Amino acid sequence: MAERLPESEITTALAALPGWTYDLAGGCLKRSYTFRDFVEAFGFLAQLAALQERMNHHATITNTYAQVAVQLSTHDVGGVTERDLTLARALEERALGH
């Protein structure tokens, strides 16, 4: 089982993940992506879905037209783990490809 990360480790890791924030009250990482249009946003969502299935780690996602909001936490430990940071890094790689 993954272990919950201390706030200091999360803060350090976020320095390399521009746009991501740590919601202490919610115990999750947050990021919003804005794309040119709905089709581009939906393409990103499709990549995100496939990635999450491979990792067996699923985010909370909302989509409004060209905006995709992501919240990451590991529910069974009640906070952020290395799995969340790994998924955030992978999302950044895919978002940069758009």
C-alpha positions in Angstrom: 0.0 0.0 0.0 1.2 3.5 -0.8 2.1 5.8 2.1 0.7 9.3 2.5 3.4 11.9 1.9 4.3 14.7 4.4 3.4 18.2 3.3 7.1 19.2 3.0 7.7 16.4 0.4 4.6 17.4 -1.5 5.6 21.1 -1.5 9.1 20.2 -2.8 7.7 18.0 -5.5 5.3 20.7 -6.7 8.2 23.1 -7.3 8.8 20.9 -10.5 5.1 20.8 -11.4 4.0 24.4 -12.4 0.3 25.0 -12.2 -0.3 22.3 -9.6 -1.3 23.2 -6.1 -1.8 21.3 -2.8 -5.2 21.6 -1.2 -4.3 20.9 2.4 -8.0 20.9 3.6 -9.0 18.5 0.8 -5.8 16.4 0.9 -5.3 16.5 -2.8 -3.3 18.0 -5.7 -5.2 20.3 -8.1 -4.6 21.5 -11.6 -6.7 23.0 -14.3 -5.8 22.8 -18.0 -7.2 25.1 -20.7 -7.2 23.9 -24.3 -8.2 25.6 -27.5 -11.5 23.9 -27.8 -13.7 21.1 -26.6 -12.2 18.6 -29.1 -8.7 19.2 -27.8 -9.8 19.0 -24.2 -11.6 15.7 -24.9 -8.5 14.3 -26.6 -6.6 15.1 -23.4 -9.4 13.4 -21.4 -9.0 10.2 -23.5 -5.3 10.1 -22.9 -5.9 10.7 -19.2 -8.4 7.8 -19.1 -6.0 5.4 -20.7 -3.2 6.4 -18.5 -5.3 6.0 -15.3 -6.4 2.6 -16.3 -2.8 1.5 -16.9 -1.8 2.9 -13.5 -5.0 1.6 -11.8 -5.1 5.1 -10.2 -8.0 7.4 -10.9 -8.4 11.1 -10.5 -11.4 13.3 -9.9 -12.0 15.1 -13.2 -14.3 17.7 -14.4 -14.6 19.1 -18.0 -16.3 22.3 -19.0 -15.9 23.0 -22.7 -12.1 23.6 -23.2 -11.2 23.3 -19.5 -10.2 20.2 -17.7 -9.8 20.3 -13.9 -8.0 17.4 -12.1 -7.8 16.5 -8.4 -5.4 13.8 -7.3 -5.4 11.9 -4.1 -5.0 8.3 -2.9 -8.4 7.6 -1.3 -7.4 4.5 0.7 -4.7 6.5 2.6 -6.7 9.8 2.7 -4.1 12.0 1.1 -1.3 12.5 -1.5 1.1 9.7 -2.3 3.9 9.1 -4.7 1.3 7.6 -7.1 -0.4 11.0 -7.3 2.9 12.8 -8.1 3.7 10.2 -10.7 0.3 10.7 -12.4 0.7 14.5 -12.2 4.1 14.3 -13.9 2.6 12.1 -16.7 -0.3 14.5 -17.2 2.1 17.4 -17.6 4.0 15.4 -20.3 0.7 14.8 -22.2 -0.6 18.4 -21.8 2.6 19.8 -23.2 2.0 17.7 -26.3 -1.1 19.6 -27.1 
